[in-house]
Every structure is written in C-alpha cells, then in structure tokens.
Amino acid sequence: MPQLPPDFEEMDDENKELALHNKDKATWTKACEIASLLNNRTAWKAMQELPVLFKEMFRRCDGAWDEGVLPLRQALIEIRVWGFGAEEDLSIGFTEEQIAQYTTEFGAYQEWCELRRFVKEMLEEGWIAAEQDLDEVRVRNKILFDYYVSKLGPNRTPDEVRSMWPFTLDM
C-alpha cells in the first residue's frame, strides 16, 4: 500500500496536502491494478509485459495535468523514434523539425525541473518560516543564484538563468 512520507508530521500544511494527494493517486492506481488482476488477468498480464517505453506513456498521461504536455509528448516521440510499427499505425505524425523542437523544449523542461529541485533543496523547500530572517534568505537566494550561474549553468547567460530561477531575486 502507498504510504505517506516518514516526515509527514513535520511538514507544513501545503506539503501535507500535496503528500495526501500523491498518496491518494497512488492508492487509486494500485486499486485499478488489483481490479485489473482480479477481473481481467489477461489484460493485467499484458500490462506487466509492456515495454517500459509504453508504460511511461501511460504514466505521462496521468501526469499531464500536473506536469504539462512536454513529458507526454517526449514519450510519444520516443515511441515513434524506436520505430514500433509504421508511423501511420501509431497515429504519431511528428515531423523531423517538430521532433527537434520538442526535444529541445523537453531538455529545457528537464533542466528547469532539476534547477527547481536543487534550489528548493538548498533554500529549505522555498518557503520562509516566520522565525527566519528574511534578509538572510534573500542573501542565500542571491548567493545560490550567483553560484549556479558560475558553476552549474555555464551554457546559459545570467538573464536566461534568471528567467528560469524559481524564486524572485528582488524580494
């Protein structure tokens, strides 16, 4: 059974709500899997034997509401690029130019996700507790930005990094 994170009791209300939402989604997914197993063992077995690429497509359909279309579109491109059947059979009609554009967009999306995760981790999830000194957080945010620009984001200009930065630098 899906579980809540071990530090659930220490989380703030917003993160508790998100953890409960994720647990509910995972519970419904498990319930659907069990119902498939009990009611249609053949379909359940087929899903277990699907290549990871196709499973990823199903996962991305569910996440499109939260994550946007980029990860789902990337899964469809990967299926097309792998060459499972004719393009017409899969109804995936991406041109080579679109694939190049979407691959670039997905790379930027992955970079943004990684940047956001890194910054949130370094700035204690991105929220400022009442007892914390706001000026100190501003300084840490700026130091982290400068560090990222100098060490981790050498392929981007400071303005490009600023546009991706998840927190305002002018608090």
N, C-alpha and C positions, 0 to 999 in steps of 0.2 A: 504494500500500500504506500502511496506517496505520503511523505512526511513533511512537516514544517521544518524550517531550518533550526539547527540547535540553539542559535542565539535569538530565537523568535521573541522571547520575553523581554530582551533588552532593546529590541527595535523600536523606532518611533512609530507613530500611528500610520503614517503614509507607507512605510516599508512593511508594516504588519499587514495592511490591506493588500499590498502587492503580493506578499508571500501567501496569503489566504487565497487570492485569485489564482495564483500559479498552482497551488495545491489542488484547488477545485478543478482546474483544467486538466491536470494530470490524473485526478481521480476519475473524471468523466472519460478520459482516454482509456484508462485501464478498464473501466466498466464496459466500454464499447468493445475492447479486445476480448474480454471474458464472454460477453454476449455473442460475439462472432464465433468464439471457440465452442460455446455450448449449442448455438443454433445452426451454425454452418461451418463445420470443421474443415470442409474443403476450402472455403474462402479464407479461413484463418490460416491454414497451412500455406496457401498461395501467398498471402501477405508476408509470412515468415520467410519465404524463399525469394522474395523480390530483391533485386539488386539494390544496394544502398542508394544508388542514384535515384531510383524511383521512390524509395521510402522518403528520401529528402524532399521530393516534390510534394508528397502528401503532408509532410511536416511544415513545409513553407506555405502551403495553402492556409493552414491554421494560423500561422504567424503573420500573414499578410496584413491583418488588421492592426497588429501592434508594430510590426517592423516595416511595413510598406511593401511595395511590389518588387523592389530590387532583388532581394534574396530569392523570391519565387521565380522571377524572370531568369536569374542566373541558373537555377536548377533546370529550367526548360531549355536554356541554351546548352547546358552540359549534356542533356539527353540528346539533343539534335547533333551536337558535335561528336558524341560517341557513335552516332550512326545506327541507332536501333531502327531498322526498317527505313522505308522511304520517307522523305520529308512530308509528302502529301498524306501518308498514312497516319503520321503523328499530328497533323494539322498545326505544325510549328513552322510558320513562314517568316523567319528572321532572315534578312539579307546579310551579307558579309559586313556591310557598313554598319548595320544595326548591331550586329554581334560585337564589333569592335567598340562602338559607342557604349553599349550596355556593359561590356566587360570593364571599360574604363570607369563608368559610373559605379559599378559594383566594387571595384578596387578602392575608389574614394569612400564608398559607404563602409567598407571593412576598416579602412584607415580611421574614419570618424568614430566607429564603434570602439576600436582599440584606444584611440585618444581619449574618448569619453570615459572608458573603463579606467584607464591609467590616471586621469585627472581626479575622478571621483574617489579612487582608492587613496591617492595622495592627499586629497583635501577632505578626508573623512566623510565620504558619501555626498559631498557638495552642499550640505545644509549647515547652517551656523547655529549652534546651541546658544541659548540666551546667556549662559555664563561665559561664553567665549568672547574674546576681544575682537571686534570687527576689523579694527586696523591691522591686527596681526594676521587675520585671514586674508585681507587684501594684499598684504606684503607676501604671504606664502603663495597666493594665486599668481602674482606678478613674477616671483622667483621661479615658480614652476613653469610659467609661460616662457620666460627667457631661457630656461634650461632646455625645454622642449625644442624651441627654435634653434638653439645652438648645437644640441646633441642628437636629438631624435628626429627632427624634421628638416634635414638638410636639403631635401628636394623641393621645399616649399619656401616661399617668401614669408616674412613676418606677417604681412597682411593676409596671406592665404591661411596661415595658421590661426590668426585672429578670427577669421570668418568661421573656422571650424571649432574654435575654443568653446566649450560648453558653458563657461561662466563669464560674465562681463568683467572686463579688466578695468572699468571705470566705475566701480561700486561707490 
